[in-house]
Amino acid sequence: MRDAGGAVVGVSMRTMPYPPHTVWVPALPDDAARLLARAALDRATLAGEPALTSANGPLPAVRAYTDEVLRATGGTVDEGRPDRLWEATRIIPPDPAPPGRPRLATADDLPLVEAWFGVFHAEADAQAGRPPAPDPPAVQGAARMVADGEVWLWEVDGEVVQLTGVKPPSFGVARIGPVYTPPRHRGHGYARALVAHAAQDVLDAGHRVCLYTDRDNPVSNRTYAAIGFEPVLDQMALTVQPAVAAVPAPTERNS
């Protein structure tokens, strides 16, 4: 988006390759967010694509975006998980460290990695005090992540007790996630130790490192703050469920 003088004042993007193709809305003034919504709706109409009715970003701008979508389509708004973006510029490893050691996952670990990916979202909802989502988003690409060296494991006496994923750097920033510890292994500091190790590995490679948390999950927020992550931005995902036009009842005809 450009101002009256032609200078760029905001950049929006849509990277989600599957429905609802959520649009990232930056911290825009309300009128600019509404203009963005109208432009997104117009573009989808011209291209014959589904309307871009889902937005993620700072709540005031996202609310203005979805209000404009509602004005055009009708319907209702569903709120997603309240997220917090964190970044670490220095890592504070836990002292003392828990027993065990970090290692990269191998192909032999793939069944375990896939199983833990499968329960990650439901158990994160439980930690945040919410019922599990009826159709939780999948953590995609376990096999690819393992093959590409993007999954770290914490191992104690030959048993894997924690998993931490690290997405490859994009424009110099790597994102950590998912981070999962099975219930029976929680409370021992494994997640803190492995996230600290993985984050330091990213920083040592010359990249920035970030992660997202659920703002309603006190455990994860405390964990990352303790090892040096600092909050950057609070955001929310809102999705418009367009109104469904009523279908007229068939009229009876005399035979």
C-alpha positions in Angstrom: 0.0 0.0 0.0 1.2 3.5 -0.8 0.4 6.9 0.6 -0.6 10.0 -1.4 3.1 10.6 -2.2 3.6 7.1 -3.6 5.7 5.9 -0.6 5.1 2.3 0.5 3.4 2.4 4.0 2.3 -1.2 4.3 2.9 -4.7 2.9 0.3 -7.5 3.1 0.7 -11.1 1.9 -1.1 -14.4 1.6 1.2 -17.4 1.9 -1.2 -20.1 3.2 -1.5 -22.6 0.3 -4.8 -24.1 1.6 -8.2 -22.7 2.7 -8.9 -20.2 4.2 -5.9 -18.6 2.5 -5.4 -16.3 5.4 -4.2 -12.8 4.6 -1.5 -11.2 6.8 -2.7 -7.7 7.6 0.1 -5.4 9.1 -0.5 -2.6 11.6 -2.5 -0.4 9.3 -4.9 2.5 10.1 -8.5 1.3 10.0 -9.3 3.0 6.7 -6.2 1.4 5.0 -7.2 -2.0 6.3 -10.7 -1.6 4.9 -9.2 -0.6 1.5 -7.0 -3.7 1.6 -10.1 -5.8 2.2 -11.9 -4.3 -0.7 -8.9 -4.8 -2.9 -8.6 -8.4 -1.8 -12.3 -9.1 -2.5 -12.1 -7.4 -5.9 -9.0 -9.3 -6.9 -10.6 -12.7 -5.9 -13.7 -11.8 -7.9 -11.7 -10.9 -11.0 -9.6 -14.0 -10.8 -12.5 -16.3 -10.1 -11.0 -17.4 -6.8 -12.6 -17.8 -3.4 -13.0 -14.6 -1.4 -10.1 -13.8 1.0 -12.2 -13.8 4.1 -9.6 -14.7 6.7 -7.0 -12.3 8.2 -4.3 -12.5 10.7 -2.3 -9.7 12.3 -2.6 -7.0 15.0 -6.2 -7.1 16.2 -7.3 -3.5 15.4 -6.2 -3.8 11.7 -7.6 -7.4 11.4 -10.9 -6.3 12.9 -11.2 -3.4 10.4 -10.3 -5.8 7.5 -12.9 -8.4 8.5 -15.6 -5.7 9.3 -15.2 -4.6 5.6 -15.5 -8.2 4.5 -18.6 -8.6 6.6 -20.1 -5.5 5.1 -19.6 -7.0 1.6 -20.6 -10.6 2.3 -22.6 -10.7 5.5 -22.2 -13.6 7.8 -20.4 -14.0 11.1 -16.8 -13.9 12.4 -14.9 -16.8 14.1 -11.9 -15.9 16.3 -8.8 -18.0 16.1 -6.1 -18.6 18.6 -4.6 -15.4 20.2 -0.9 -15.5 19.1 2.2 -13.8 20.4 5.3 -13.4 18.3 8.7 -13.7 20.2 12.3 -13.1 19.2 15.5 -13.9 20.9 18.8 -12.0 20.3 20.6 -13.9 23.0 19.9 -17.2 24.6 20.0 -18.0 28.3 20.4 -21.8 28.6 18.9 -23.4 31.7 21.3 -23.8 34.6 21.4 -26.5 35.7 20.6 -28.3 32.4 18.3 -31.3 32.7 19.7 -34.8 32.1 20.0 -35.9 28.5 21.3 -34.5 25.3 20.0 -33.0 22.0 20.2 -34.7 18.7 18.7 -34.4 15.2 15.9 -36.8 14.4 16.6 -39.5 11.8 14.4 -41.6 9.5 14.2 -44.2 12.4 12.4 -41.5 14.5 9.8 -40.7 11.9 6.9 -42.8 13.4 7.4 -41.0 16.7 7.7 -37.6 15.1 4.5 -38.1 13.1 2.6 -39.3 16.2 3.7 -36.3 18.2 2.9 -33.9 15.4 -0.6 -35.5 15.3 -1.4 -34.7 19.0 0.5 -31.3 19.2 -2.5 -29.0 18.6 -5.0 -30.8 20.8 -2.7 -30.9 23.8 -1.7 -27.3 23.3 -5.4 -26.3 23.4 -5.7 -28.3 26.6 -2.7 -26.5 28.2 -4.4 -23.2 27.3 -7.6 -24.2 29.0 -9.6 -24.6 25.7 -11.5 -27.6 24.3 -9.6 -29.1 21.4 -10.5 -27.6 18.0 -13.0 -29.9 16.2 -10.8 -29.8 13.1 -7.3 -28.8 14.3 -4.7 -27.7 11.7 -2.2 -30.3 10.8 1.5 -29.9 11.4 2.6 -30.6 7.8 5.7 -32.4 6.4 7.1 -34.5 9.2 9.0 -36.7 6.7 10.4 -33.7 4.9 11.4 -31.9 8.1 13.2 -35.0 9.4 15.0 -35.5 6.1 16.0 -31.8 6.0 17.4 -31.8 9.5 14.7 -29.5 10.9 13.6 -31.7 13.9 15.6 -31.8 17.1 15.0 -34.4 19.8 16.0 -34.5 23.5 17.0 -37.9 24.6 17.5 -39.3 28.1 19.1 -42.7 28.6 18.0 -43.7 25.0 14.4 -42.4 25.4 13.2 -39.4 23.4 11.4 -37.1 25.8 11.0 -33.8 23.8 10.6 -32.6 20.2 11.4 -29.2 18.7 11.1 -28.2 15.1 13.0 -25.4 13.4 11.8 -24.0 10.0 14.5 -23.1 7.6 15.5 -19.4 7.5 13.3 -17.1 5.2 14.8 -13.7 4.6 17.2 -14.3 7.4 14.6 -15.4 10.0 14.1 -18.9 11.3 11.0 -19.9 13.2 10.9 -22.5 15.9 8.0 -24.9 16.1 6.3 -27.2 16.8 7.5 -27.7 20.4 6.1 -30.8 22.1 6.7 -32.7 25.3 4.5 -35.7 26.2 2.6 -35.2 29.4 4.6 -37.7 31.4 7.8 -35.9 30.6 6.7 -32.4 31.4 8.0 -30.3 34.2 11.7 -31.4 33.9 13.0 -28.6 31.7 13.4 -30.6 28.5 11.6 -28.1 26.3 13.5 -25.2 27.8 16.8 -26.9 27.2 16.0 -28.1 23.6 14.5 -24.8 22.4 17.5 -23.0 23.9 19.8 -25.4 22.0 17.9 -25.1 18.7 17.7 -21.3 19.0 21.4 -20.9 19.7 22.1 -23.1 16.7 20.1 -20.6 14.5 21.9 -17.6 16.0 25.3 -19.2 15.6 24.5 -19.6 11.9 23.9 -15.9 11.6 20.1 -15.8 11.4 17.4 -14.3 13.5 15.2 -16.6 15.5 11.6 -16.3 16.4 8.6 -18.4 17.6 4.9 -18.0 18.2 3.0 -18.9 21.4 -0.7 -19.1 22.3 -1.2 -16.1 24.6 -3.6 -18.2 26.7 -0.9 -20.8 27.4 1.0 -19.8 30.5 3.4 -22.7 30.3 4.9 -21.9 26.9 5.0 -18.2 27.6 7.0 -18.7 30.8 9.3 -21.3 29.1 10.4 -19.0 26.3 10.7 -15.9 28.4 13.1 -17.8 30.7 15.6 -18.5 28.0 15.7 -15.1 26.5 12.8 -14.7 24.1 11.0 -11.3 24.2 7.5 -10.5 23.0 7.3 -8.6 19.7 3.7 -8.6 18.6 0.3 -9.8 19.7 -2.0 -10.9 17.0 -5.3 -12.6 16.2 -6.8 -14.6 13.3 -10.3 -13.8 12.3 -12.3 -15.6 9.7 -15.6 -14.5 8.1 -18.1 -17.2 7.5 -20.2 -15.7 4.7 -24.0 -15.7 5.0 -25.6 -18.5 3.0 -28.4 -17.4 0.8 -31.7 -19.1 1.7 -32.9 -21.5 -1.0 -36.6 -20.9 -1.8 -38.9 -23.8 -1.0 -40.2 -25.5 -4.1 -43.8 -24.5 -5.0 -46.4 -27.1 -5.5 -47.8 -27.6 -8.9 -51.2 -29.0 -9.8 -50.9 -32.2 -11.7 
